[in-house]
Amino acid sequence: MKSRAAFGLFIAVELMVAGSARADERIKPSLCSKSQPADAAAQDSISKDAIVFLIAGQSNAGGVAAFSPESNEKAGMQQKHPTIPGSTAKEVGIPTSADAYPKSYIWGEGGFERLTPGKNLKGGYRDPGRHGIELPMAMLLERAYPQADKFIIKHGPGGHNLHTHWKAGVGPDYKIFKTQLDGSMADLKKRYKNVRTVGLYWDQGESDRPKAQDYSKNLRAVFAAFRADTGIANLPIFVRKHLFQQGDESFVPILHAQVEVTEKDPNAHLLDLDLGSKAKNFKAWAWTDNNGHLSSKAYLELADRILKKSDLPTETGERNTAGNN
């Protein structure tokens, strides 16, 4: 079994928020920049622990999983793209109310904001009723670590490739993501007493067919850049193996690269939901028929697998051995 380092899969990061901001209040941008330390009373009034989860890639990193059949219908997609029964957040028990995420935040344009489904999850289709892995991960973390603050940093634009857009250190998407890291991570580490790491969820590859033979090299390079720019040399990175490309010879080098890189990198982990055929995978893991985008059911399973791999102790001091119970 791979060594997952002292903090396993979880990037917890410290932050001391000045003042006594309400749980439902936006964290002001000034608190995510270099500001004066909060006074002792304010520091004592907030959590001393934080958990950070990073998400990067293309459309399945952004996410288009439907909140419910009703939200899909409201978005005008039910007739052409009906949800697969049992695939939505509502049907698998993922709450879509902000009240379920009292200590969860996501990085927005002006800093961290209270995680608010329907408002700031950065899902696709320009539909606020969509989500990615951030929602079930926040749900599981709220259950396992109710006293800790949770912070999500996410960038997953649709149709963007690794060889140009996410190219290590210089690609435009890499630079956007690095800007988010620079604006949050160092400051968080200063503000919280305990800093731990969940890891980075990487979901990307569909747009790299033209440079498929270079995918392994490019993947290793971007992982090295992520670790350098987070300052976490053994940052756990979770790679979702692609499910809907069986029979596509142009995609074979990318699938091989995902397996090869995670086998050779002691801190990279393959998340393999493959049931052996495209038809089975669509039925089990897609949000709608013959669509290569993941469902709420799939994201919940992925988040659960990540959490179960973690050596991070629970708030009672016991080793965390279960996710979605």
C-alpha positions, 0 to 999 in steps of 0.5 A: 500500500502506498504511503500517504504521508502523515496527513494522508489525503487531506489538506487541512489548512489554518486560518484565523478569521478576524472578527466574529463573522457569522457562519453564513457571512462571506469571508471578506477579501481583506481576510484573505490577504495580508492583514493584521492578525486577529486579536486573541478574543477573536481567535478564540471564537473561531475554529482552530482547524481547517480542511482544504480540498483542491479540484482541478481539470475540465468539465467533470472537475467543474461538474454538471450533476443535477440537483434533482429531476425537478431542477433538471426540468426547471433548467429546460433539459428534462425532455432532451436529457432526462436524469437517470433514475437514482443519479441526482443529489436529491436521490442519493442524499446529498443536501442542496441547502446551504444550511447543511454546510455551516462550516464549508467555504469555496473560493470566489472572485473576492475570497472565500464565500460560504458554500451555497448550492445554487449560487457558487458551486462553479458547475457547468451548463450555466445552470445553478442547479449543478454540482461537482465533487465539492458538494458530496465532499463537503457533506462527508467532511461536515459529518466527519469533522463538524468542528473544522472549517472546510475550504474548497479551491476549484477550477474546472472549465469545460473542454480545456486540455492539459498540453496547452491550457493546463500546461505546468506553470505556464498554461492559462488555466494553470495560472488561474488556479495558481492565482487562487492558491496564492490568494488563499493557501499561505494566508490560511496556513497563517490563520489556523492552528492545525493544517492538514491535507485532503489532496487534489482531485484531478479530472481531465483528459478528454481534450488531449487526444491530439497530444495523447502520446504526451499525456503521461509526461504532461501529467507528471509535470503538472503534478510536480507543479501543483506540489511546488506551488502548494508547498506540499511535497507529497501532496496527495493527488486523486486521478479519476480514471475515465469511464466513457471512452471504451473503443476509442483508440485515440484515448488509449494512451491517456488511459494508460498514462492515468494508470502508469502515473498513479502506479509510479507516483507514491502520492498519486491515487487512481479512482477507478469506477470502471465496470467493464463496459461503456454501457454499464458505466453510463447506467451507473455513473452518468447523469443522463443517458449517453453523456460523458458527465458524472452524476451525483451518485458518481461524485458521492462514490468518488468522495467516499473513496477519497475519504476512506483512504485518509489517515487523518484522525477523526475529531475524537482522535480515532483513525478515519476508516469510513466515509459515507456510512 
